[in-house]
Amino acid sequence: MKLRTALLAATMLAAPLLAGAVAAQAAQPVSGLYVSLGGGINFKQDVSGTASAAGGSGSGNLESQIGPAFVAAVGWGFGPGFRAEIEGNYYNNKFDKVTGAAVPLGAGGHEQLYGAMLNGYYDFNMVPYVTPYVGVGVGYEVADMQGLRASGGGVSATFPNASKGGFAAQAILGAALPLTAVPGLALTAEYRFMALIGDRTYSGTAGATPISAKLQNDYNHTFLVGLRYAFGAAPEAMEATTAPAAMAAPAPAPARSYLVFFDWDKAVLTGRAKQIIHEAAENSTHVQYTQIAVNGYTDTSGSAKYNMGLSIRRADAVAGELVRDGVPKNAIVIKGFGETHLLVPTGPNVREPQNRRVEIIIR
């Protein structure tokens, strides 16, 4: 199978798994220390090779079966969206047959592939429900051949167990889904393409004749599911309990300021939000005012440009409800402040429920 065809097929297989996964909310951006563990299957493309002996040489493609794959990593999130990790991996594929040779050949033995990679990632935190990510990595892999043999057409070649190491590179496409019962824990699904760089030569015998086999490529397509845990993540339970229902901040009786809170990435009024707006509209009839300010805000998750638009949409929603409750439209001044003027100070890309608000000020 050609490399381009295999990549296209693997990507199409991975897409439904990544796009079809649904969770209550997007995974939090990774910030600081995290660990991950994954397991799955590895499909190795046909390995092109050339066998040479005193009587001549021949070429063929060494086919293998689908085998297990395991990956573990420790990394650090630098925010916003960027992270890096050190990965250890293990793959195991049994050999099946040799195709493209002068005569049909059966094959046996297996390859254990293991090593360490340094990976860099970017998380797309603006996508709802899941957090897709892409990554690239470089490192060093060892191809450990165990019991490699080929036979057919009156020829039988065997190779003693041997390990050959070399540099490797990989590309990664994945998505993370939060497990909200445990802050910082996310389920991950990944597709990886890894290539060993350079050729590897193994020595063996065909009867009493010395023989060498040069393997010219080692391309691996891997599908993994796993868990990732980010240390020090903010509890999601707080958002789950406070975000669904808007609430007013406690204030003394003469206060003329009202707070309406919103769900993450939403500008839709809840029933509680409408009660607060109705209360503000009702109280405005008991005082003399010159203006009613409606100021919208967001938390810091997402881009500044997107958050500015979201804050204005939230303010528009509150102002529209005030008008429906009898407040003159010309008395209302609408402003959006985006992710500035945080009620609760946070760093970038933090979903803080108290910062997703609209403030009604009766002046």
Residue frames as qw, qx, qy, qz and C-alpha x, y, z in Angstrom:
[[0.000, 0.888, 0.459, 0.000, 0.00, 0.00, 0.00],
 [0.399, 0.507, -0.035, 0.763, 1.39, 3.40, -0.97],
 [0.275, -0.208, -0.495, 0.798, 2.07, 5.91, 1.81],
 [0.217, -0.035, -0.078, -0.973, -0.32, 8.55, 0.43],
 [0.590, -0.249, -0.594, -0.488, -3.17, 6.03, 0.10],
 [0.552, -0.278, -0.716, 0.325, -2.60, 4.65, 3.58],
 [0.119, -0.113, -0.341, 0.926, -2.62, 8.11, 5.14],
 [0.396, -0.119, -0.263, -0.872, -5.88, 9.01, 3.42],
 [0.646, -0.267, -0.675, -0.238, -7.55, 5.76, 4.48],
 [0.466, -0.233, -0.648, 0.555, -6.38, 6.07, 8.08],
 [0.041, 0.028, 0.178, -0.983, -7.55, 9.67, 8.34],
 [0.528, -0.187, -0.408, -0.721, -11.00, 8.75, 7.01],
 [0.643, -0.280, -0.711, 0.054, -11.25, 5.95, 9.54],
 [0.351, -0.180, -0.523, 0.755, -10.25, 8.24, 12.38],
 [0.127, -0.231, -0.109, -0.958, -12.62, 11.10, 11.50],
 [0.588, -0.468, -0.467, -0.466, -15.90, 9.47, 12.65],
 [0.667, -0.341, -0.542, 0.380, -14.35, 8.50, 15.96],
 [0.308, -0.093, -0.229, 0.919, -13.17, 12.03, 16.63],
 [0.213, -0.196, -0.207, -0.935, -16.17, 13.94, 15.29],
 [0.584, -0.383, -0.590, -0.405, -18.86, 11.63, 16.69],
 [0.471, -0.249, -0.662, 0.527, -17.74, 11.79, 20.30],
 [0.219, -0.704, -0.194, -0.647, -20.01, 14.04, 22.40],
 [0.434, -0.231, -0.630, 0.600, -19.54, 15.35, 25.94],
 [0.145, -0.827, -0.501, 0.209, -21.26, 17.89, 28.15],
 [0.007, 0.977, -0.100, -0.188, -18.61, 20.53, 27.51],
 [0.657, 0.630, -0.346, 0.226, -15.22, 21.06, 25.92],
 [0.818, -0.256, -0.265, 0.441, -12.13, 19.82, 27.76],
 [0.243, -0.945, 0.047, 0.213, -10.31, 22.49, 29.70],
 [0.514, 0.749, -0.373, 0.191, -7.09, 23.77, 28.15],
 [0.882, -0.225, -0.237, 0.339, -4.11, 21.91, 29.58],
 [0.048, 0.873, -0.272, 0.402, -1.99, 24.12, 31.79],
 [0.409, -0.636, 0.606, -0.246, 0.98, 22.84, 33.77],
 [0.101, -0.320, 0.941, 0.034, 1.94, 19.23, 34.42],
 [0.842, 0.113, 0.066, -0.524, -0.03, 16.34, 32.92],
 [0.272, -0.265, 0.916, 0.132, 0.35, 12.60, 32.31],
 [0.745, 0.285, -0.122, -0.591, -1.30, 10.37, 29.74],
 [0.372, -0.178, 0.910, 0.054, -1.67, 6.69, 28.92],
 [0.679, 0.388, -0.105, -0.614, -3.09, 5.09, 25.80],
 [0.439, -0.127, 0.878, 0.142, -3.57, 1.72, 24.15],
 [0.660, 0.526, 0.045, -0.535, -4.82, 0.51, 20.80],
 [0.876, 0.213, 0.394, 0.181, -3.79, -1.13, 17.55],
 [0.090, -0.693, 0.447, 0.559, -0.94, -0.61, 15.12],
 [0.829, 0.490, 0.269, 0.011, -1.07, -1.26, 11.37],
 [0.381, -0.560, 0.478, 0.559, 2.37, -1.49, 9.74],
 [0.626, 0.663, -0.177, -0.371, 2.66, -0.78, 6.03],
 [0.962, 0.189, 0.029, 0.194, 4.43, -3.38, 3.92],
 [0.394, -0.774, 0.365, 0.336, 8.16, -3.14, 4.60],
 [0.719, 0.659, -0.218, -0.023, 10.22, -3.00, 1.40],
 [0.614, -0.603, 0.492, 0.136, 13.37, -5.11, 1.56],
 [0.644, 0.603, -0.461, -0.096, 16.25, -6.58, -0.38],
 [0.861, -0.377, 0.339, 0.037, 17.89, -9.94, 0.43],
 [0.445, 0.743, -0.497, -0.051, 21.44, -10.58, -0.70],
 [0.863, -0.317, 0.386, 0.071, 23.50, -13.78, -0.68],
 [0.347, -0.445, 0.648, 0.512, 26.51, -15.18, -2.53],
 [0.394, 0.275, 0.810, 0.334, 24.23, -16.54, -5.25],
 [0.049, 0.470, 0.453, 0.756, 22.51, -13.24, -5.99],
 [0.072, 0.165, 0.453, -0.873, 19.84, -10.92, -4.59],
 [0.122, -0.508, -0.745, -0.415, 16.10, -10.38, -4.64],
 [0.131, -0.112, 0.256, -0.951, 13.53, -7.93, -3.37],
 [0.322, -0.471, -0.791, -0.219, 10.06, -8.11, -1.88],
 [0.307, -0.518, 0.106, -0.792, 7.62, -6.61, 0.59],
 [0.256, -0.069, -0.880, 0.394, 7.37, -7.97, 4.12],
 [0.462, -0.497, -0.315, -0.663, 3.72, -7.97, 5.23],
 [0.114, 0.052, -0.786, 0.605, 2.62, -8.00, 8.87],
 [0.298, -0.590, -0.739, -0.133, -0.53, -8.40, 10.92],
 [0.255, -0.754, -0.003, -0.605, -2.29, -5.75, 13.00],
 [0.617, -0.097, -0.628, 0.464, -0.77, -5.70, 16.48],
 [0.400, -0.810, -0.389, 0.180, -1.08, -3.97, 19.86],
 [0.350, 0.529, -0.113, 0.765, 0.24, -0.49, 20.64],
 [0.510, -0.728, -0.384, 0.251, 0.85, 1.27, 23.97],
 [0.320, 0.570, -0.077, 0.753, 1.91, 4.85, 24.71],
 [0.487, -0.732, -0.369, 0.302, 2.65, 6.70, 27.96],
 [0.374, 0.557, 0.006, 0.742, 3.72, 10.33, 28.32],
 [0.353, -0.688, -0.356, 0.524, 4.43, 13.13, 30.76],
 [0.354, 0.513, 0.294, 0.725, 4.07, 16.69, 29.56],
 [0.174, -0.462, -0.315, 0.811, 3.53, 20.37, 30.31],
 [0.233, 0.775, 0.524, 0.264, 0.86, 22.75, 29.06],
 [0.370, -0.074, -0.043, 0.925, 2.21, 26.23, 28.35],
 [0.185, 0.774, 0.491, -0.354, -1.19, 27.79, 27.44],
 [0.668, 0.249, 0.345, -0.611, -3.03, 28.93, 25.40],
 [0.880, 0.391, -0.019, -0.269, -3.26, 25.67, 23.48],
 [0.532, 0.604, -0.582, 0.115, 0.45, 24.83, 23.32],
 [0.765, -0.509, 0.367, -0.143, 1.96, 21.87, 25.15],
 [0.478, 0.551, -0.684, -0.012, 4.90, 19.48, 24.91],
 [0.868, -0.349, 0.262, -0.238, 5.58, 16.00, 26.24],
 [0.065, 0.485, -0.868, -0.089, 8.07, 13.16, 26.42],
 [0.885, 0.056, -0.007, -0.462, 6.55, 9.87, 25.23],
 [0.217, -0.336, 0.914, 0.071, 7.51, 6.24, 25.63],
 [0.768, 0.252, -0.098, -0.580, 5.92, 3.74, 23.25],
 [0.352, -0.213, 0.908, 0.074, 5.72, 0.04, 22.37],
 [0.733, 0.356, -0.155, -0.558, 4.39, -1.68, 19.22],
 [0.417, -0.228, 0.877, 0.073, 4.36, -5.38, 18.29],
 [0.716, 0.444, -0.108, -0.528, 3.50, -6.77, 14.84],
 [0.721, -0.105, 0.674, 0.125, 3.78, -10.38, 13.63],
 [0.172, 0.454, -0.593, -0.643, 5.08, -11.02, 10.12],
 [0.779, 0.270, 0.387, -0.413, 2.81, -12.89, 7.74],
 [0.815, 0.332, 0.396, 0.263, 4.31, -13.28, 4.26],
 [0.235, -0.476, 0.356, 0.769, 6.56, -11.79, 1.61],
 [0.595, 0.682, 0.417, -0.079, 4.96, -10.43, -1.56],
 [0.326, 0.914, -0.183, -0.156, 6.55, -9.15, -4.74],
 [0.406, -0.535, 0.706, 0.224, 9.38, -11.72, -4.61],
 [0.301, 0.338, -0.751, -0.481, 10.34, -14.04, -7.46],
 [0.451, -0.205, -0.860, -0.126, 8.51, -16.89, -5.72],
 [0.553, -0.664, -0.155, -0.479, 5.76, -16.76, -3.05],
 [0.396, 0.212, -0.701, 0.553, 7.28, -16.78, 0.42],
 [0.581, -0.700, -0.401, -0.109, 5.79, -17.28, 3.85],
 [0.206, 0.554, -0.422, 0.688, 7.19, -15.26, 6.75],
 [0.681, -0.552, -0.476, 0.071, 7.35, -15.61, 10.52],
 [0.474, -0.118, -0.330, 0.808, 8.57, -13.85, 13.60],
 [0.087, -0.906, -0.409, -0.061, 7.63, -10.38, 14.76],
 [0.361, 0.434, -0.152, 0.811, 8.96, -6.87, 15.21],
 [0.398, -0.740, -0.421, 0.341, 8.95, -5.13, 18.58],
 [0.302, 0.579, 0.063, 0.755, 9.21, -1.39, 18.08],
 [0.478, -0.779, -0.349, 0.208, 9.90, 0.76, 21.12],
 [0.484, 0.256, -0.058, 0.835, 11.48, 4.08, 21.92],
 [0.177, -0.654, -0.385, 0.627, 11.05, 7.66, 23.12],
 [0.281, 0.589, 0.418, 0.633, 9.63, 10.69, 21.31],
 [0.110, -0.370, -0.270, 0.882, 9.49, 14.42, 22.02],
 [0.132, 0.597, 0.706, 0.358, 6.09, 15.73, 20.91],
 [0.021, 0.175, 0.150, -0.973, 4.65, 19.21, 20.50],
 [0.078, 0.552, 0.824, 0.097, 0.88, 19.86, 20.35],
 [0.149, -0.061, 0.010, -0.987, -1.65, 22.58, 19.69],
 [0.082, 0.441, 0.860, -0.244, -5.15, 22.28, 21.24],
 [0.109, -0.337, -0.401, -0.845, -8.10, 23.90, 19.44],
 [0.057, -0.255, -0.750, 0.607, -10.05, 25.08, 22.50],
 [0.336, 0.195, 0.011, -0.921, -12.74, 26.97, 20.57],
 [0.445, -0.048, -0.763, -0.465, -14.45, 23.83, 19.22],
 [0.656, -0.331, 0.214, -0.643, -17.62, 22.87, 21.20],
 [0.955, -0.137, -0.012, -0.264, -17.99, 19.54, 23.00],
 [0.926, -0.091, 0.056, 0.362, -14.48, 18.20, 22.32],
 [0.117, -0.882, 0.324, 0.321, -10.98, 19.65, 22.10],
 [0.891, 0.415, 0.016, 0.184, -9.29, 18.54, 18.87],
 [0.323, -0.815, 0.386, 0.287, -5.51, 18.73, 18.74],
 [0.820, 0.530, -0.173, 0.132, -2.65, 18.17, 16.32],
 [0.541, -0.736, 0.377, 0.152, 0.94, 17.28, 17.09],
 [0.726, 0.562, -0.382, 0.106, 4.32, 16.38, 15.67],
 [0.720, -0.622, 0.308, 0.022, 7.16, 14.48, 17.25],
 [0.584, 0.596, -0.540, 0.110, 10.76, 13.38, 16.77],
 [0.681, -0.564, 0.425, -0.196, 12.72, 10.77, 18.64],
 [0.152, 0.472, -0.864, -0.086, 14.60, 7.48, 18.62],
 [0.897, -0.027, 0.110, -0.428, 13.05, 4.06, 18.00],
 [0.202, -0.399, 0.890, 0.087, 14.47, 0.54, 18.23],
 [0.822, 0.198, -0.266, -0.462, 13.27, -2.10, 15.73],
 [0.367, -0.391, 0.828, -0.162, 13.80, -5.42, 17.53],
 [0.710, 0.214, -0.509, -0.437, 13.40, -8.37, 15.13],
 [0.515, -0.286, 0.742, -0.319, 12.43, -11.59, 16.89],
 [0.612, 0.110, 0.783, -0.005, 12.47, -14.95, 15.01],
 [0.468, 0.650, -0.164, -0.575, 12.42, -13.37, 11.54],
 [0.442, -0.103, 0.843, 0.288, 12.28, -16.03, 8.82],
 [0.596, 0.495, -0.126, -0.619, 11.10, -16.53, 5.25],
 [0.399, -0.134, 0.890, 0.175, 10.58, -19.74, 3.31],
 [0.691, 0.552, 0.301, -0.357, 9.19, -20.98, 0.01],
 [0.667, 0.698, -0.237, -0.108, 10.29, -22.30, -3.37],
 [0.918, 0.071, -0.237, 0.312, 12.84, -24.57, -1.78],
 [0.331, 0.465, -0.330, 0.752, 14.50, -21.68, 0.05],
 [0.579, -0.724, -0.373, 0.022, 14.48, -21.09, 3.81],
 [0.339, 0.488, -0.296, 0.748, 16.16, -18.12, 5.46],
 [0.576, -0.697, -0.407, 0.125, 16.40, -17.42, 9.18],
 [0.207, 0.669, -0.232, 0.675, 17.69, -14.42, 11.07],
 [0.478, -0.266, -0.651, 0.527, 18.85, -14.38, 14.71],
 [0.204, -0.889, -0.399, 0.093, 17.17, -11.94, 17.06],
 [0.487, 0.043, 0.020, 0.872, 18.65, -8.49, 16.54],
 [0.035, -0.871, -0.385, 0.304, 17.86, -4.86, 17.32],
 [0.430, 0.255, 0.226, 0.836, 18.53, -1.84, 15.12],
 [0.093, -0.744, -0.415, 0.516, 17.86, 1.70, 16.30],
 [0.323, 0.288, 0.356, 0.828, 17.31, 4.90, 14.38],
 [0.117, 0.190, 0.201, -0.954, 15.66, 8.29, 14.37],
 [0.065, 0.507, 0.842, 0.174, 11.91, 8.56, 13.88],
 [0.152, 0.018, 0.024, -0.988, 9.26, 11.21, 13.25],
 [0.018, 0.455, 0.890, -0.011, 5.49, 11.19, 13.74],
 [0.234, -0.228, -0.151, -0.933, 2.33, 13.21, 13.15],
 [0.046, -0.296, -0.868, 0.395, -0.65, 13.07, 15.54],
 [0.346, -0.308, -0.292, -0.836, -4.35, 13.89, 15.17],
 [0.275, -0.254, -0.870, 0.322, -6.55, 13.57, 18.26],
 [0.357, -0.574, -0.187, -0.713, -9.41, 14.84, 20.39],
 [0.178, 0.006, -0.778, 0.603, -10.03, 15.06, 24.15],
 [0.484, -0.548, -0.437, -0.523, -13.34, 14.70, 25.98],
 [0.136, -0.456, 0.568, -0.671, -13.66, 15.70, 29.66],
 [0.548, -0.350, -0.759, 0.033, -14.72, 13.26, 32.37],
 [0.156, -0.680, 0.053, -0.714, -16.32, 15.89, 34.58],
 [0.806, -0.546, -0.213, -0.079, -16.55, 13.66, 37.65],
 [0.754, -0.372, 0.034, 0.540, -12.76, 14.03, 38.03],
 [0.148, 0.964, -0.077, -0.205, -11.38, 17.55, 37.39],
 [0.078, -0.729, 0.614, 0.293, -8.49, 17.44, 34.94],
 [0.495, -0.054, 0.856, 0.142, -9.29, 13.96, 33.61],
 [0.553, 0.524, -0.167, -0.626, -10.07, 13.57, 29.90],
 [0.813, 0.156, 0.554, 0.089, -10.69, 10.69, 27.52],
 [0.090, 0.664, -0.453, -0.588, -8.53, 10.86, 24.40],
 [0.839, 0.347, 0.415, 0.055, -8.74, 9.33, 20.92],
 [0.072, -0.760, 0.433, 0.479, -5.79, 9.56, 18.54],
 [0.889, 0.423, 0.106, 0.140, -4.46, 8.60, 15.13],
 [0.320, -0.774, 0.423, 0.345, -0.68, 8.56, 14.73],
 [0.844, 0.516, -0.079, 0.122, 1.57, 8.09, 11.73],
 [0.464, -0.752, 0.422, 0.202, 5.18, 7.25, 12.62],
 [0.809, 0.552, -0.179, 0.093, 8.10, 6.65, 10.24],
 [0.733, -0.483, 0.256, 0.405, 11.54, 5.29, 11.03],
 [0.331, 0.893, -0.242, -0.184, 14.24, 7.18, 9.18],
 [0.033, 0.638, -0.760, -0.121, 16.91, 5.23, 7.30],
 [0.821, 0.135, -0.509, -0.221, 17.53, 1.58, 6.40],
 [0.597, -0.513, 0.569, -0.239, 18.22, -1.35, 8.71],
 [0.629, 0.393, -0.653, -0.156, 20.24, -4.45, 7.77],
 [0.770, -0.369, 0.435, -0.286, 19.90, -7.85, 9.47],
 [0.263, 0.476, -0.824, -0.157, 22.22, -10.82, 8.94],
 [0.838, -0.087, 0.387, -0.374, 21.05, -14.45, 8.75],
 [0.199, -0.294, 0.887, 0.295, 21.54, -17.72, 6.93],
 [0.804, 0.277, -0.111, -0.515, 19.84, -19.61, 4.11],
 [0.970, 0.062, -0.203, 0.116, 20.94, -23.15, 4.89],
 [0.742, -0.345, 0.002, 0.574, 24.72, -22.82, 5.24],
 [0.412, 0.460, 0.222, 0.754, 24.86, -19.65, 3.13],
 [0.167, -0.423, -0.341, 0.822, 25.17, -16.28, 4.84],
 [0.101, 0.638, 0.564, 0.513, 22.42, -13.86, 3.82],
 [0.113, -0.247, -0.316, 0.909, 21.59, -10.25, 4.65],
 [0.053, 0.709, 0.663, 0.234, 18.26, -8.47, 4.50],
 [0.149, -0.051, -0.099, 0.983, 18.08, -4.70, 4.17],
 [0.016, 0.721, 0.690, -0.065, 14.71, -3.23, 5.22],
 [0.306, 0.260, 0.191, 0.896, 14.16, 0.15, 3.65],
 [0.293, -0.426, -0.056, -0.854, 11.12, 1.62, 5.41],
 [0.253, -0.310, -0.853, 0.335, 9.03, 1.22, 8.55],
 [0.254, -0.265, -0.104, -0.924, 5.73, 3.14, 8.44],
 [0.149, -0.291, -0.889, 0.321, 3.20, 2.70, 11.24],
 [0.352, -0.414, -0.252, -0.801, -0.47, 3.77, 11.47],
 [0.249, -0.144, -0.827, 0.482, -1.71, 3.67, 15.06],
 [0.420, -0.561, -0.308, -0.643, -5.17, 4.18, 16.59],
 [0.323, -0.013, -0.723, 0.611, -5.26, 4.81, 20.34],
 [0.443, -0.734, -0.268, -0.439, -7.76, 5.52, 23.10],
 [0.554, 0.013, -0.552, 0.623, -6.56, 6.64, 26.49],
 [0.376, -0.857, -0.344, 0.082, -6.75, 8.90, 29.50],
 [0.405, 0.442, -0.188, 0.778, -5.01, 12.19, 30.21],
 [0.473, -0.755, -0.412, 0.191, -4.82, 13.78, 33.64],
 [0.268, 0.640, -0.117, 0.710, -3.86, 17.43, 34.15],
 [0.491, -0.356, -0.567, 0.557, -2.70, 18.25, 37.66],
 [0.133, -0.339, -0.252, 0.897, -4.20, 21.28, 39.36],
 [0.066, -0.365, -0.602, -0.707, -7.20, 21.62, 37.02],
 [0.324, -0.099, 0.272, -0.901, -10.08, 23.79, 38.26],
 [0.297, 0.223, 0.897, -0.238, -13.08, 21.70, 39.46],
 [0.159, -0.192, -0.624, -0.741, -15.77, 21.36, 36.80],
 [0.223, -0.518, -0.816, 0.129, -18.42, 20.62, 39.42],
 [0.080, -0.487, -0.268, 0.827, -18.50, 24.30, 40.35],
 [0.185, 0.173, -0.416, -0.874, -19.46, 25.22, 36.80],
 [0.253, -0.250, -0.879, -0.317, -22.02, 22.46, 36.55],
 [0.220, -0.566, -0.721, 0.334, -23.86, 23.69, 39.63],
 [0.073, -0.611, -0.197, 0.763, -23.59, 27.43, 39.14],
 [0.040, -0.195, 0.504, 0.840, -23.59, 27.94, 35.38],
 [0.008, 0.390, 0.848, 0.358, -26.94, 26.40, 34.36],
 [0.161, -0.830, -0.533, -0.011, -28.96, 28.86, 36.41],
 [0.237, 0.554, -0.091, 0.793, -28.29, 32.59, 36.37],
 [0.506, -0.626, -0.515, 0.295, -28.19, 34.22, 39.76],
 [0.019, 0.905, -0.002, 0.424, -28.04, 37.68, 41.25],
 [0.475, 0.186, -0.543, 0.668, -25.18, 38.74, 43.46],
 [0.379, -0.682, -0.558, 0.284, -26.25, 39.56, 47.03],
 [0.214, 0.370, 0.012, 0.904, -26.71, 43.30, 47.46],
 [0.014, 0.304, 0.554, -0.775, -28.17, 45.68, 50.00],
 [0.296, 0.665, 0.662, -0.179, -31.73, 46.80, 49.43],
 [0.204, 0.860, 0.034, -0.466, -30.85, 50.18, 47.88],
 [0.407, -0.289, 0.657, 0.565, -28.47, 48.62, 45.36],
 [0.588, 0.648, 0.058, -0.481, -29.17, 49.46, 41.72],
 [0.239, 0.540, -0.756, -0.281, -26.86, 46.87, 40.17],
 [0.893, 0.020, 0.329, -0.305, -27.96, 43.41, 39.04],
 [0.046, -0.484, 0.823, 0.295, -25.88, 40.49, 37.74],
 [0.900, 0.247, 0.107, -0.343, -27.12, 37.92, 35.25],
 [0.340, -0.484, 0.775, 0.224, -24.91, 34.86, 34.61],
 [0.751, 0.445, -0.249, -0.420, -24.67, 32.70, 31.51],
 [0.942, -0.062, 0.307, 0.121, -23.64, 29.18, 30.54],
 [0.431, -0.448, 0.515, 0.590, -20.28, 28.72, 28.83],
 [0.125, -0.063, 0.657, 0.741, -20.26, 30.05, 25.23],
 [0.013, 0.601, 0.782, 0.162, -23.98, 30.90, 25.46],
 [0.056, -0.063, 0.063, -0.994, -26.07, 34.07, 25.23],
 [0.454, -0.407, -0.667, -0.429, -29.38, 32.38, 26.06],
 [0.319, -0.410, 0.380, -0.765, -31.39, 33.57, 29.08],
 [0.275, -0.161, -0.937, 0.142, -32.43, 30.94, 31.62],
 [0.373, -0.702, -0.551, -0.253, -35.60, 31.15, 33.66],
 [0.544, -0.607, -0.273, 0.510, -33.66, 32.48, 36.64],
 [0.346, -0.031, 0.195, 0.917, -32.00, 35.11, 34.44],
 [0.118, -0.527, -0.501, -0.676, -35.40, 36.37, 33.30],
 [0.491, -0.723, -0.475, 0.106, -36.53, 36.66, 36.93],
 [0.496, -0.421, -0.078, 0.755, -33.54, 38.86, 37.75],
 [0.159, 0.179, 0.375, 0.896, -34.12, 41.05, 34.69],
 [0.288, -0.663, -0.569, -0.392, -37.81, 41.39, 35.59],
 [0.524, -0.662, -0.354, 0.401, -36.80, 42.43, 39.11],
 [0.376, -0.207, 0.114, 0.896, -34.46, 45.09, 37.70],
 [0.026, -0.390, -0.508, -0.767, -37.17, 46.38, 35.36],
 [0.415, -0.712, -0.557, -0.105, -39.71, 46.49, 38.19],
 [0.517, -0.580, -0.227, 0.587, -37.35, 48.33, 40.54],
 [0.317, 0.089, 0.251, 0.910, -36.51, 50.88, 37.84],
 [0.164, -0.648, -0.507, -0.545, -40.09, 52.15, 38.06],
 [0.540, -0.748, -0.361, 0.138, -39.58, 53.06, 41.74],
 [0.484, -0.541, 0.075, 0.684, -36.57, 55.33, 41.28],
 [0.384, 0.897, -0.034, -0.218, -35.67, 58.25, 39.12],
 [0.715, -0.211, 0.452, 0.490, -32.95, 57.29, 36.66],
 [0.248, 0.763, -0.251, -0.541, -31.20, 58.90, 33.73],
 [0.524, 0.488, -0.648, -0.257, -29.84, 55.74, 32.17],
 [0.898, -0.226, 0.351, -0.137, -29.84, 51.96, 32.46],
 [0.193, 0.656, -0.704, -0.193, -26.46, 50.51, 31.50],
 [0.972, 0.007, 0.192, -0.133, -26.32, 46.91, 30.26],
 [0.093, 0.753, -0.644, -0.095, -22.71, 45.70, 30.19],
 [0.989, 0.076, -0.061, -0.114, -21.73, 42.28, 28.86],
 [0.160, -0.709, 0.686, -0.014, -18.65, 40.25, 29.82],
 [0.926, 0.146, -0.335, -0.094, -17.08, 36.82, 29.19],
 [0.766, -0.527, 0.295, 0.222, -14.45, 34.61, 30.76],
 [0.020, -0.747, 0.535, 0.394, -11.01, 34.21, 29.15],
 [0.608, 0.038, 0.767, 0.202, -11.64, 30.93, 27.28],
 [0.543, 0.681, 0.452, 0.192, -11.42, 31.65, 23.57],
 [0.463, 0.254, 0.130, 0.839, -10.00, 34.50, 21.52],
 [0.063, -0.386, -0.298, 0.871, -10.42, 38.15, 22.50],
 [0.241, 0.063, -0.424, -0.871, -12.22, 38.93, 19.23],
 [0.413, -0.306, -0.811, -0.280, -14.74, 36.13, 19.70],
 [0.312, -0.437, -0.678, 0.502, -15.33, 37.05, 23.35],
 [0.053, 0.210, 0.050, -0.975, -16.04, 40.68, 22.47],
 [0.411, -0.101, -0.554, -0.717, -18.82, 39.57, 20.12],
 [0.464, -0.332, -0.820, 0.047, -20.17, 37.11, 22.69],
 [0.181, -0.327, -0.507, 0.776, -20.30, 39.80, 25.40],
 [0.249, 0.114, -0.159, -0.949, -22.34, 42.06, 23.10],
 [0.483, -0.190, -0.731, -0.443, -24.76, 39.23, 22.26],
 [0.377, -0.362, -0.762, 0.382, -25.30, 38.62, 25.96],
 [0.013, -0.290, -0.261, 0.921, -25.93, 42.32, 26.60],
 [0.345, -0.011, -0.458, -0.819, -28.37, 42.43, 23.67],
 [0.450, -0.294, -0.833, -0.132, -30.28, 39.47, 25.11],
 [0.258, -0.418, -0.615, 0.617, -30.64, 41.16, 28.50],
 [0.097, 0.220, -0.023, -0.970, -31.61, 44.53, 26.97],
 [0.375, -0.139, -0.660, -0.636, -34.27, 42.85, 24.84],
 [0.414, -0.418, -0.799, 0.126, -35.79, 41.23, 27.92],
 [0.137, -0.349, -0.372, 0.849, -35.78, 44.58, 29.78],
 [0.249, 0.058, -0.313, -0.915, -37.74, 46.14, 26.90],
 [0.462, -0.272, -0.772, -0.340, -40.24, 43.28, 27.03],
 [0.396, -0.458, -0.677, 0.419, -40.61, 44.00, 30.75],
 [0.038, -0.913, -0.406, -0.019, -41.54, 47.63, 30.04],
 [0.422, -0.600, 0.112, 0.670, -38.24, 49.52, 30.16],
 [0.461, 0.851, 0.005, -0.252, -38.05, 52.18, 27.41],
 [0.882, 0.244, 0.121, 0.384, -35.55, 51.13, 24.74],
 [0.345, 0.780, -0.094, 0.513, -34.07, 54.64, 24.51],
 [0.478, -0.806, 0.250, -0.244, -33.17, 54.51, 28.21],
 [0.923, -0.231, 0.264, 0.162, -30.86, 51.51, 27.74],
 [0.248, 0.821, -0.501, -0.118, -27.15, 51.78, 26.81],
 [0.994, -0.017, 0.105, 0.040, -25.57, 48.52, 25.67],
 [0.140, 0.802, -0.581, -0.012, -21.83, 47.83, 25.86],
 [0.990, -0.020, -0.118, 0.073, -19.67, 44.73, 25.49],
 [0.209, -0.855, 0.472, -0.040, -16.36, 44.42, 27.31],
 [0.740, 0.366, -0.564, 0.003, -15.33, 40.90, 26.24],
 [0.837, -0.213, -0.428, 0.267, -12.87, 39.23, 28.58],
 [0.229, 0.397, -0.334, 0.824, -11.80, 42.50, 30.27],
 [0.404, -0.403, 0.270, -0.775, -12.93, 43.65, 33.75],
 [0.574, -0.088, -0.813, -0.031, -13.00, 40.12, 35.19],
 [0.631, -0.631, -0.004, -0.452, -15.09, 39.61, 38.30],
 [0.864, -0.414, 0.260, 0.118, -12.79, 36.76, 39.30],
 [0.157, 0.796, -0.533, -0.238, -9.17, 37.33, 38.15],
 [0.919, 0.007, 0.386, 0.084, -7.86, 34.37, 36.11],
 [0.295, -0.404, 0.610, 0.615, -5.21, 33.60, 33.55],
 [0.443, 0.332, -0.450, -0.701, -5.90, 33.08, 29.83],
 [0.568, 0.050, -0.747, -0.343, -8.15, 30.25, 28.59],
 [0.030, -0.078, -0.856, 0.509, -9.90, 29.73, 31.93],
 [0.352, -0.455, -0.597, -0.559, -13.65, 29.05, 32.02],
 [0.098, -0.111, -0.633, 0.760, -14.78, 30.89, 35.14],
 [0.049, -0.622, -0.763, -0.167, -18.60, 30.95, 35.63],
 [0.185, -0.762, -0.349, 0.513, -18.59, 34.24, 37.59],
 [0.163, -0.415, 0.316, 0.837, -16.97, 36.06, 34.66],
 [0.021, 0.274, 0.772, 0.573, -19.70, 35.03, 32.18],
 [0.056, -0.604, -0.619, 0.499, -22.15, 37.77, 33.09],
 [0.094, 0.598, 0.303, 0.736, -24.15, 40.86, 32.21],
 [0.228, -0.356, -0.514, 0.747, -24.41, 43.70, 34.71],
 [0.033, -0.754, -0.487, -0.440, -27.51, 45.91, 34.77],
 [0.330, -0.227, -0.338, 0.852, -26.78, 49.31, 36.35],
 [0.019, -0.833, -0.509, -0.216, -29.61, 51.74, 37.06],
 [0.396, -0.029, -0.152, 0.905, -28.17, 55.24, 37.21]]
